[in-house]
Amino acid sequence: MGGFNIVIDCNSGSIHACDELTSELIALREVNDAERALVLASERFPDISNTELREIITEIDELAANGQLFAPPSDFEPKRSGESQIVKALCLNISHACNLRCSYCFASKATNDNALMSFGVGKAALDFLVANSGSRRNLEVDFFGGEPLLNWDVVKQLVAYARSIELAAKKNFRFTLTTNGVLLDEDVENFANREFTNVVLSLDGRRETHDRFRKTVSGESSYDTVVPKFRQFVKNRVGGYYIRGTYTRENLDFLSDILKMRELGFEHLSIEPVVCSDDEPYALRESDLPVIFEQYEKLAEEMTKREFTFYHYNLDLENGPCLHKRVAGCGSGSEYLAVTPDGTLYPCHQFVGDPKFAMGDVFTGVTKPEIRAGFANRSILTMPECKTCWARLWCAGGCAANSYHATGNIDGTYKLGCELFKKRLECAIFLKFAVNGE
């Protein structure tokens, strides 16, 4: 990509930029001993001296000896979070009500109510988190919806309660907020700057793209309402934020939406593929992949010319997530749970409303441990198609909810999602080399 030959050693996670000759020799050496690889290389590259070919093969063998090429699969078994019952994060669906009517919204279709979480339920949720977090000090709480700002007073009360108990409990709460921005004001801005480590602001890009799906209750545009609020919020923001959009079949040219967000002054961007029923006219299809791939590649090229971050291209090649996370994923259903306004526990926000995945509640705890065990045991080791996928240690099996909604099984393979993830990963790796000039 972009003039780089990039070789990935799947099991070690090592990544090498090399010339075409070296990449060919790596492929030969992988399936042949050194002498046989040299013979085959001499036949394939008659203009290259045996001395040079042997030097490259020797370098390849040195990388292999250091575990950076041809590494065997790890025999690592992820710890069973379901057995230890450690919870590190909650998604509080603080409001099922919303002041927009986004037609692609999975939450509105799942909940179909306007319930608001009471302070009592939220307090019980925070107490549940503390009680079930074991020795883990840092706890994550995301205020989600619906639209959380419709229940803003309770949000503030819950943050205050958490701060009042964290010292005695020897915990550190980190809060995030996801909002459509309609009700953003100075009070929200000031409070978020004090208390929220990250805020996610929902914007789909260009006016026509945003207003196609993100309409008000009366069916009118929300773009002119939220954009000025987002610009003001970001201008004064202390802490992290992301502008987060959704692309569908209606805007396969989503790079234009990303660049519009950048033009508006936003630097930290994300745009996600819509996940919906195949029956929806805006659903992504396999036939759309070539266009989508082209958009992702053009985005990576744009990012070599101008400064902004794209969530899916934020790749730490030197450190990255721990091996447990690489194998077992985000921890939904075991370490991470969602809480509805009435206190019901679900594996994550994308399972809310499906009675098959109701795990218990914040008052009595997890009463269906078999659900939790199913999620805790989910990993790339339990998913047959993951075992031979080159991206498995970055993907960790993908999103359990997407797998379930696509296949009816949390261990299933959401094939469209797999292809999108691999392309984004390719672009992220390319961008690392392109920006570093290596």
N, C-alpha and C positions, 0 to 999 in steps of 0.2 A: 504494500500500500504506500502511495506517495513517494515511491522510489526506494523504499526500504524493504530488504529481505529480512523477515522476522521469524525466528524459530522459537517455538515454545516447547519446553520440556514439561509435559503435562503433570507428571507425578511430583516433581520437585518444585514446580512453579517458576523455574528459572527461564529467563527470556533473553534471547541473543539476537542482536542485529549483525548481519554478516553479508558478504557478497554472495552472488548466485552460485559460484563454484563451491564455496564452503557449505552452503545449504544442501547442495547436491551430494557432497561427500558425507555430510551428516546422515542423510537418508541411506546412503550405501553402507556406511559403517554400522548403522543400527541393526542391520540384518546379516552382516557378514563379519568374519574376523578381519583383522587389520590387513593381512597380506592379500586376501581375496578382494577386499575393498579397493586396495591399491591397483590390482590387476584390472578390475572393472572400471576404475576411474581412468586408468591409462587408455583403455579402449574408448571411453566416452569423451575424454579430453586429450586427444593426441598432441595438441599444441602445447600442453603444459608438461614440464619436466617431471620425472618421477621424484626428484629431490623435493620439489615444491609440493607435490601431492602428498608425499610422505610426511613433510613438516606439518601440513594441515591436519592429516589424520592423527599425528602425534598430539597436536593441540586438542583435537576432539577427544582423544583418549584421556588426556589430562583432565578435561572438563568432566568426563564420565567418572573418573576416579574420585573427583571432588563432589560427586553427587549432583552435578548440574546438567548432565545429559544422560538419557537412558535410565533414569532412576526407576527402581521397581515400585509397584504400588505399595502404599503404606498399609501396615496391618493395624493402624490406629482404629480403635473402637470409641465412639463418642460416649461421654458420660451420660447416664440416663437421668436427665433433669426431672422426668416424671417421677422417678423413684425417690429422689431427694426432695421433691416438692419445693424447690426454691423458686420464688417469683421475684423478678427484678424490674418488671415494667408493667404498667397498666395503661390501657387506652380507655379513658373515661368518656363515654358517649353522653356528655353533659346535657345535650339537647338533641331530641329527635325532630324537633321543629326546625323549619328553615324558612328564610325570607326570599329564597330563590326557588325556581322550579327547573333545575338542570335536568334535561331529559335523559342524559346518559348516567345519572347518579344511581349507583348500586344501593346506596343507603336508603334513599326514599322508597325504592321498590321492596327493600327487605323489611323495613320497619313499619311504614304506613301508619304512623301515629305522630302526634305532636307533643309527646311526653317530655317534660323537663326533669332533670335529676334534682332531688332535694338535697339540702345540706346534709341531712341525716344519712342518706344513702352514700353520698360522696365521702363523708367522714368514715363510715363503715368500710368503704373501699380502701381508703388510705390506711386504716387500722389493719385491714386484711393484708395489705401489701407489706407493712412493717412486720406483722406477725409471721409472715411466710417467706421473708427474705433472707433468713438465716444470718450468716456472717457478712453478707454483701452490704457494703456501706452505701454506694451510689444507687439511688432508685430513680427510675424514669416514670413520669406521668405526662400523658398527652391529652389535652382537652380537645375533644373531637365532636363531630355531630353527623347530621344536621349542621346547624350553625351555633357554635358555642357562645357567641356574643349575645344570643337571645337569652342566655342564662348567666349573664356576666357577673351579677352580684354573688351568685353561688360559687363561680370560679374564684373570685377574690377571697371569699370566705374559706374555701378549701385550701388555697395557697397559704393563707394566714394560719389555718389550723396545722398544716404540715410544718410550717416554720416553728410553731409553738412546741412541737413534739420531737423535732429531729435531733436536738441536742441530747435529750434524755434517752432517746432511742438509739443514739449513735449512728444516725443515718444522715444522708445528704440528698435532699430531693432536687431533681432537675426537671423543670416543667417546659413543655412545648405547647404550642397552640396552632391549630389549623382553622383558617377563617376565609370566608368569601369576601370580606372587607366592607360589606354594606354598612355596618355599624361602627366601623373604625372611627375613633375620635381621640382627643387629646388624653382623656383618662386611660383608654386602652393602651395608647402609645407609651405613656409614662409608666404604667404598671408593667407592661411587657418589657420595657427597658430595665426595670428593676428585677423582674422575677423570671422571665422566660429565656432560656438559653437559645431557643430557636423558634421562629414563627414561620409558618407556611401560608403563603398568600395565593389564592386561586385565581389565575388569569390564563386565558387560552391563547393570548397573542394579539393578532390583528382584531380590529373591531368586528368585522364580519364573521370571523371564526368564533370569537368569544360569544357574540350575541346569537349565534346559530343554536346553541344549546343552553347557555347560561342566562336565562330570562328571569324576569321578576314574576311574582305571583300573578300579575295582571298581563303577563306575556310581553312586557316591554324590555328594552335594552337595559343591561346593567353595567355596560362598559364605561359610560360617562360618569357613573356613580362611583365605581370602585377605583378606576385608574388614578384620579387625582388623590384619593385617599392613600393608595399604595405608594405613590411617589412621595407624598408627605411623610408617610410612616418610614419608608426606607431612608429618606434624607436624614431623619433624626434617630435612626435605629442604632441602639447600643446592644450588640450581640448578633447572633446569627439569624439569617432569614433565607428563604427560598421563594422565588416566584414559581409556582407549580401549575402547569397546564396539562391538558389532555388532547391528544390528537386522535382523529377517527378517519374513516374512509373519505369523509368530506373535506379533509385538509391534509392529504398526503404530502403536500408541499410544506410541511410543518416547519422547515428551516426558516421560511419567511416569518412565521409566528415567533420563533425564537429571536430572530434578528429584530423584530418589532419590539419585543420585550427589552432587548439591549438598547435600542434606540430611545426607549422611554426612560433609560437611566438605570435599569436594573442589572446587577452584575452576577447574581447567583440564581441560576435558572435550572428548571427541570420541566420536561414535558414527557408525559407517560402515554403509552398506547392504551386506548380504551379496551376494557375487558367487559364484554357483554354477550348476550345470546347471539348465536350465529344468524338468527332470524332478523335481527335489527339491520336496517339498510345501511347504517353507519359502521357496522362491524367490520373489522379488518379481516382480510382474506389472504390465503397463501399466495394468490396471484398478485397481491399488492407488494410482496416482499422486495422485488427488484427496485421499485420506486423508493420504498422506505430505506433500503440499504444505501441507495444513492444519496438520500437526504442525510443519513448519518455520516457518510463519508465526507460530503460537502461541509457538514457542520464541523467535523474535525479539522478540515482544511481552513475553515474560517477562524477557528480558535488558534491557529498558528499565526494569524495576522492581527487579532484584536484580543483584548483582555476581558474575559469573563469566565465563569465556571459553569460547567454543565454537570448536574448531579451524577449521571451515569458514566461520566468520563473521569470522575475523581477516583483515581486508582493509585494506591500506595504499593508500589512494586517492591520496595525495600523492606517494609514491615508487614502491612496488611493485617487482616483479621487472624485470630488464633486458629490453630488447626481444628479445634472443636467446632468453631463457627463455620469454617470452610467445609466441614463434613456434614454438620447437622443443621445449618441454616440459622434463621432468625430467632428460633425458640418459641414461635407462636404455639399456643396450646399447652405450653409447659412453663417456660420462663416469662412469657409475655401473654397477657390475657386482656380481653375487652370486657367492659362493664356497661350494661344498659342503664337507663334511668331508674328502673325498678331494682337494680342491683344484681341482675342475672349475669353470670360469667359465661363468656364464649371464648373460643380459641384465639380469635382476633376480630377486628371490626368488620371484616368481610364475611364472617359467618353469622353475624348478628341477625336474628329473626328466623333462623333455621332451627326448629325445635330439636332436631337430631344432634345438634352440637351445643345445646344448653348443658353446661357442666356443673352447675350449682349456683350459689350466690355468695355475696360478700358477707352475709350474716352467718351462714353455716359452712362456708368453704366449698371445696370441690367435692361433690357428692357422686360424681361419675368418673372415678379414676381411670376407667378403661378408655375414655375419650382422651384423657391426658396422656396415658401411656402410648396410645396410637400416635400422637403428635411427637412425644418425646423420643420414640423409637424411629421416627422418620429421618432418613439420612440418605446420602448418595449410595450407601451400602445396601439399602433396601429397595432402591429404584433401579431396575435392570438396565434401562437405557442410559442411565447416568454413568454406569461403570466403564463405558467405552467412549465417553464424551470428553473431548479435550478441555472443555471449559468447566468441568465439574468442581474443581477446587476454588473457583471464583463464584460459581452459581449456587453451590451447595444444595442442588435439587430444585431451586426456584421456589416460587410462592405456593404454599400448600393450598391456599384458597383458589388460586388460578387452576391448579391441578385438579382440585375437586370439581370446580364448576365446568371444566372442560371435559373431564373423564368420569366423574362420579366417584373418584378415589383420590385421597390426598397423596397417595404414592404414584398416581398416574403421571403421564407426561403431557404437559401442555405444549405441543410441538411448535405452534406459532410463537409462543413466548420464548421457547428455547432458541429459535432462530434469531429473534430480535435481540436476546441477551448476547448471543455469540457475536453478532455484528457490532453491538455497542462495545463489547470487550475488545474486539479487534481494533476498533477506532480509538479506544482509550489507550491501548498499548502503542499504537502508531503515534498518538499525540505525545506520549512520553518521550519517544525518540526524537520526534520532529522539533519539539520545544527545546529539548536539551542539545539539539544539534549534533547528535552522535550518529 
